[in-house]
Amino acid sequence: MTDPVITPELVAAHGLKPDEYERLLGIIGREPTFTELGIFSAMWNEHCSYKSSKKWLRTLPTTGPQVICGPGENAGVVDIGDGQAVIFKMESHNHPSYIEPYQGAATGVGGILRDVFTMGARPIAAMNALSFGAPSHPKTRQLVKGVVEGVGGYGNAFGVPTVGGEVRFHRSYNGNCLVNAFAAGLADADKIFYSVASGVGMPVVYLGAKTGRDGVGGATMASAEFDETIEEKRPTVQVGDPFTEKRLLEACLELMASGAVISIQDMGAAGLTCSAVEMGDKGGLGIKLQLDQVPQREANMTAYEMMLSESQERMLMVLKPELEDVARAIFVKWDLDFAIVGETIAEDRFLILHGQDIKADLPLSKLSSSAPEYDRPWVESPAPEALPRLPHILPLEALRSLIGSPSYAHKAWVYEQYDAQVLADTIRIPGMGAGVVRVHGTKKALAFTSDVTPRYVKANPFEGGKQAVAEAYRNLTAVGALPLATTDNLNFGNPEKPEIMGQLVGALKGIGAACIALDMPIVSGNVSLYNETDGKGILPTPTIGAVGLLADAAQIIGGRPLAGDVAVVIGRTLGHLGQSALAAEAWEIEAGDAPPVDLVAEKRNGDFIRGNGATFHACTDLSDGGLGLAAFEMAEGAGLGLTLVIEDIATLFGEDQARYLVAVAPEALAGLLARAEAAGVPAAQVGQFGGDLVAFGSQKAPLAELSALYRGAFAAAVA
């Protein structure tokens, strides 16, 4: 097959701007081959190079005594004591999931699991954060069904518990849903595997499934906006096989134990190209590949297709040559491909041979660390319009508007499709705040959560960025875990628009400030830009995934109140209704400022909650929907009625930060309030759990009626 002629149109189709193409020509001093154009396109696109965000990502706090490895590797590594480490990361699979919901979501889960086990960790937990368009939009039901089935289908078959996440709906996602996948694994802290190649003349080995044409150009597609040509992009979506991935996991862990691995990298975005370039670049080496040796499942594949395929369940490794037979035997046993496809070389070259033909000969270092980097112009987000006077509403009508909305209704329809108990170490399943998983064979447990409130970030990127971290901190604290570290998944629109770039800059400043104040460094992450369709961007959605540690799983804070328990709010309530869930759901008003986040109060109140966990029968943080929604959810989950002695709408549904709702036995109340006063922590009794009615002030309704609405609204809207 003859390679096409390189034209300006072909360059543009590969996502390279004219000035970037001129930069390419300056580096290699000639016209590129078709394969070389594809390689540059893959390595220099936004998804792989972070060219619009790198400047700002460098400002984030990434170190601390608990951090073993921060950003730059496949996943972050954090010390959890006793010679053990938790390895975790979050990544997006947004564009593929909109084009092909089931496979897009499934391969997002598969990719993030490989990021974790390529470092030597056995996956122990998964989460997902999903954002869909308005329930009334004609594509929403299909997307929800496909994405949820894809997440469950892959995770359940692979055998990892899905322990948490979030699902939201907003019209800004009508043309561009978000699928953010998180995975965490456990490893011995002295047995972590990295992707830095070393040694000249070492074999480069291809591991796993065969290469096909699925996903060719996927990373470039993920760095572009959508338009009416979206259906043409369907071939760029990968196809996943969780059973092959499970075999790949076991084979890789066995291989690592054999001592044969020098470096290893999963083949994710940009496939063979990105994995080879990153391993070589980190080790200051060149790579020579012979594509005839690449295991292929389709006939007559070109060099371009093999280099850019994103076929799933594949790894690339640099091998100790004396252990080749040992390594090969492991992969033969697991019925997986094992092929030496190249070698490390001393020169700074990325040399690609197909048959006798040189298909690419490029300076390897220029593909990764010398990718374009932009200081894009940005403008501060304008001050949000003032919150208008909200119409009168009765307290229980306000509650109904929230629990009847799919964004705040009970999510059992979603998480019951996920296996949360596989591996038999899950202590806290979805639907009860942060997920908690036992560290097998120890007293310890790890807690996991994912948080962001996009309305806040749109109104005030700085406060919204702070709030996403603060809410993650509170969710971990509410189960009794000490927050350790975070991963971020930064989903934004087109960074070439100064107002969008301003959202990203502001959010990163807020995230950084909160991570420092709350001692939760960012150890890994992903940036997903160009989330736009026909020029309309999504709400800025910088998802924060966070991990916390319970030194003793027996000290987990309970999740269910008992009949007769007193409801107490920890933290100061001012009644902030700007950008609130109530205003958005009851009247479709998205106005006012985001709630301010006092990081000193967050830390103080969080320390108080963890220090008094033994006093609480239940604890939850207050966020979207404020006290009214949180108290109802806590009571309903226990099958109990609820009486709140409050009728004021702002007090009930305001979204002031740094607050928790706790349930305590009546005899423990005085002691709790005294300890709070001594610690300078605001605390107020607001009601009681019990009976079969829900009463907000003088207004009452049967728990059964409200529970039916709450538990049926999600399926009614989108199932």
Disulfide bonds with the S-S distance in Angstrom:
none
